[in-house]
């Protein structure tokens, strides 16, 4: 479960955004991001129960199924990944912490600090 909340003084990233939609996860990914992209706009998507229900496939639609399982064990396999898997995620989170706790705001291209 996530304890992070979208700041109330900042506009949401997309129409209909709710913090609680992003809390459920499968061990590595939040489950809402697994279905289809929502940025820079929400893409058309379709949940697939039976493969025959979505034939022929239409271009521009994200078709998805939900597999119940832990993403880490299902995709990577802990025995195969071992310590290297932990090190990858440790380095990602360390970089995220640097951004969260930085002293100066980030500089965007073509922008000067005042």
C-alpha positions in Angstrom: 0.0 0.0 0.0 1.2 3.5 -0.9 1.4 6.3 1.6 2.1 8.9 -1.1 -0.7 11.4 -1.9 -0.9 13.7 -4.9 -0.4 17.3 -3.6 -3.8 19.0 -3.3 -2.4 22.3 -4.6 -1.3 20.7 -7.9 -3.6 19.8 -10.7 -4.0 16.0 -11.2 -2.0 14.4 -13.9 -5.1 13.4 -15.9 -8.9 13.7 -15.7 -10.4 11.3 -13.1 -7.1 10.7 -11.3 -7.6 9.3 -7.8 -4.7 8.3 -5.4 -6.5 5.1 -4.3 -6.4 3.8 -7.9 -2.6 3.7 -7.7 -2.3 2.0 -4.3 -3.0 -1.6 -5.4 0.1 -3.3 -6.7 1.3 -6.7 -7.6 4.7 -6.5 -5.8 6.6 -4.3 -8.3 4.1 -2.3 -10.3 0.9 -0.6 -9.4 -1.9 -2.5 -11.1 -3.5 0.6 -12.8 -0.4 1.3 -14.8 -0.3 -2.2 -16.2 -3.4 -1.8 -18.3 -2.7 1.1 -20.6 -1.0 4.5 -20.8 -2.8 7.5 -19.3 -0.3 10.2 -20.1 -0.1 12.5 -22.0 -3.8 11.4 -22.6 -5.7 8.3 -21.7 -5.3 5.7 -24.5 -8.2 3.5 -25.6 -8.0 0.1 -23.9 -10.0 -3.1 -23.6 -9.9 -5.8 -21.0 -9.7 -9.2 -22.7 -11.6 -12.1 -21.1 -11.4 -14.5 -24.1 -9.0 -14.0 -27.0 -11.8 -14.8 -29.5 -13.8 -11.8 -28.2 -11.4 -9.2 -29.6 -10.7 -10.6 -33.0 -9.7 -8.9 -35.3 -7.5 -6.6 -33.2 -8.1 -2.9 -33.8 -5.1 -0.6 -34.2 -4.6 2.0 -31.5 -6.3 0.0 -28.7 -4.4 -1.5 -25.8 -5.7 -5.0 -25.2 -4.8 -6.4 -21.8 -5.4 -9.4 -19.5 -4.8 -9.5 -15.7 -2.7 -12.3 -14.4 -2.9 -12.9 -10.7 0.7 -13.3 -9.5 3.6 -11.4 -8.0 5.3 -9.5 -10.8 8.8 -10.0 -9.3 8.5 -13.8 -9.0 6.4 -14.2 -12.2 8.5 -12.1 -14.6 12.0 -12.0 -13.1 12.1 -15.1 -10.8 13.9 -14.4 -7.6 16.3 -17.3 -7.9 17.4 -16.2 -11.4 17.7 -12.5 -10.5 19.1 -12.8 -7.0 21.0 -9.9 -5.5 21.3 -8.1 -8.9 17.5 -7.6 -8.9 17.7 -5.9 -5.4 20.6 -3.7 -6.5 18.7 -2.5 -9.6 15.7 -1.4 -7.5 17.9 0.0 -4.7 19.7 2.3 -7.3 16.3 3.4 -8.7 15.0 4.3 -5.3 18.2 6.0 -4.3 17.9 8.3 -7.4 14.3 9.0 -6.5 15.3 10.0 -3.0 17.9 12.4 -4.4 15.1 14.2 -6.2 12.7 14.2 -3.3 15.2 15.7 -0.8 17.1 18.1 -3.2 17.8 21.7 -2.0 17.2 23.5 -5.3 14.3 23.0 -7.7 15.0 21.1 -10.9 15.9 23.2 -13.9 14.0 22.5 -17.1 15.4 23.1 -20.6 15.3 26.8 -21.6 14.6 27.8 -18.0 16.9 29.8 -15.7 16.8 29.8 -11.9 15.8 33.1 -10.3 
